[in-house]
Amino acid sequence: MHVEMRPTDSIRPYERNPRINDHAVDAVAESIRRFGFRQPIVVDADGVIVCGHTRWKAARKLGLTEVPVHVATDLTPAQTRAYRLADNRIAEMAEWEPQALAEELIALGELQVDMQPLGFAPAEARSAEQPGEEDIDFGTPSGEKQRFVVTCLPADADAVFADLRALSARYGGCGVYRS
């Protein structure tokens, strides 16, 4: 695969890009700032982005004048359009293994690496702690009670209970009670 540096302004976004990505630009910009540009933007022969719209926006936000680019000259127009969609959809299919992720985040925290600007919440690291269970009775408007067991971290139990109570009040005035 050939990668070349191109002026950022010579690259154009695909006008019909169905991906909404503005919320991810700050995290991608922080990743590029910390680690450098490790994945090129893929463009077609006309310089239109095939994959990498968020990286392109992040590069512009960072004021980068050049970015690494791979020109996908071997794809047909149909393959180009399909790859635009497939590249993002396939990434969505992967899942995190919560315990392994939490352990990695804890280890990075011990190394003084702040992962929050890269899109990882502190609660994800806390999920490695031993979860607790809260029994909650959810009262329906007719007075019937349904029991749910909500598993949460002990430190988060009060917040979870308060959120459930607020939702109950908002949607039908049902009662939520801690057993």
C-alpha positions in Angstrom: 0.0 0.0 0.0 1.4 3.3 -1.0 0.9 6.3 1.3 1.8 9.8 0.4 1.6 13.2 2.1 -1.0 15.6 0.6 -2.1 19.1 1.5 -5.0 18.9 3.8 -6.9 21.4 1.7 -6.5 19.3 -1.5 -8.8 16.6 0.0 -12.5 16.9 -0.3 -15.2 15.2 1.9 -17.7 13.0 0.2 -20.8 15.2 -0.1 -23.2 12.3 0.6 -21.3 11.0 3.6 -24.0 9.4 5.8 -21.8 9.3 8.9 -22.4 11.9 11.6 -19.0 12.4 13.2 -18.7 15.9 14.6 -18.9 14.6 18.1 -15.8 12.4 17.6 -13.5 15.1 16.1 -12.1 16.3 19.4 -11.2 12.7 20.5 -9.6 11.9 17.1 -7.7 15.2 17.2 -6.4 14.3 20.7 -5.4 10.9 19.4 -3.5 12.4 16.5 -1.9 15.0 18.8 -0.7 12.3 21.2 0.2 9.5 18.9 0.7 11.0 15.5 -1.2 10.2 12.3 -1.1 6.3 12.3 -3.9 5.6 9.8 -4.0 7.4 6.4 -7.0 9.0 4.9 -8.2 6.9 1.9 -9.3 9.0 -1.1 -10.4 8.2 -4.6 -8.5 9.4 -7.7 -10.3 12.7 -7.5 -9.2 13.4 -3.9 -12.6 12.7 -2.5 -12.5 10.9 0.9 -13.5 7.3 0.9 -12.5 6.6 4.5 -11.3 9.0 7.1 -13.7 11.9 7.2 -13.2 12.3 11.0 -9.4 12.1 10.7 -9.6 14.8 8.0 -11.8 17.1 10.2 -9.4 16.4 13.2 -6.4 17.3 11.0 -8.0 20.6 10.0 -8.9 21.3 13.7 -5.2 20.8 14.6 -4.1 23.0 11.7 -2.2 20.3 9.9 -1.2 21.4 6.5 -0.5 17.9 5.2 -1.9 14.5 6.0 -1.0 10.9 5.0 -3.2 9.7 2.2 -3.7 6.4 0.4 -5.2 6.8 -3.1 -7.5 3.8 -3.8 -7.1 3.8 -7.6 -7.8 0.0 -7.8 -11.5 0.3 -6.7 -14.4 0.6 -9.1 -16.9 3.4 -8.4 -19.3 0.8 -6.9 -16.6 -0.7 -4.7 -15.6 2.8 -3.5 -19.2 3.6 -2.5 -19.6 0.2 -0.8 -16.2 0.5 1.1 -17.2 3.9 2.4 -20.1 2.3 4.2 -18.4 -1.0 5.1 -15.4 0.6 6.7 -17.6 2.2 9.3 -20.2 -0.5 9.8 -17.7 -3.3 10.2 -16.0 -1.3 13.0 -19.3 -1.0 14.8 -19.6 -4.8 14.9 -16.7 -5.2 17.3 -17.5 -5.1 21.0 -15.4 -4.5 24.1 -14.7 -7.2 26.7 -15.6 -5.1 29.8 -13.2 -6.7 32.3 -10.2 -6.6 29.9 -11.0 -3.0 29.0 -11.3 -2.0 32.6 -8.0 -3.6 33.4 -6.3 -1.8 30.6 -7.8 1.5 31.6 -6.7 0.9 35.2 -3.1 0.1 34.1 -3.0 3.2 31.9 -4.3 5.3 34.9 -1.5 3.9 37.0 0.9 5.1 34.3 -0.7 8.6 34.5 -2.3 8.3 31.0 -5.6 10.2 30.9 -7.9 8.3 28.5 -11.0 10.5 29.0 -10.1 12.9 26.2 -9.9 9.9 23.9 -13.5 8.9 24.7 -13.1 6.6 27.7 -15.2 7.4 30.8 -13.7 6.8 34.3 -16.7 4.5 35.0 -15.3 2.1 32.5 -12.2 1.6 34.6 -14.3 1.2 37.7 -16.2 -1.7 36.1 -13.3 -3.9 37.2 -14.4 -3.4 40.8 -16.7 -6.0 42.3 -20.3 -5.1 41.3 -23.1 -5.0 43.8 -26.8 -5.7 43.5 -29.7 -3.5 44.5 -33.2 -4.9 44.7 -35.6 -2.4 43.5 -39.4 -2.6 43.5 -40.9 -0.7 40.6 -44.5 0.2 41.4 -46.9 0.6 38.5 -49.7 3.2 38.4 -52.2 0.4 39.2 -50.4 -0.4 42.4 -48.8 -3.6 41.2 -45.2 -4.1 42.0 -42.6 -5.6 39.7 -39.3 -6.5 41.1 -36.1 -5.8 39.3 -32.6 -6.5 40.4 -30.2 -3.8 39.3 -26.5 -4.7 39.3 -24.2 -1.7 39.8 -21.1 -0.8 41.5 -21.6 0.0 45.2 -20.3 3.5 44.7 -22.9 4.1 42.0 -25.9 2.5 43.7 -27.3 5.7 45.1 -26.9 7.5 41.7 -28.6 4.6 39.9 -31.5 4.5 42.4 -31.9 8.3 42.1 -32.0 8.1 38.3 -34.6 5.3 38.4 -36.7 7.4 40.8 -36.5 10.4 38.5 -37.4 8.3 35.5 -40.3 6.8 37.4 -41.6 10.3 38.3 -41.3 11.6 34.8 -43.0 8.6 33.1 -46.2 8.0 34.9 -45.6 8.8 38.5 -44.7 5.2 39.4 -42.9 4.5 42.6 -39.5 3.1 42.9 -38.5 1.6 46.2 -35.3 0.1 47.5 -36.1 -3.3 49.1 
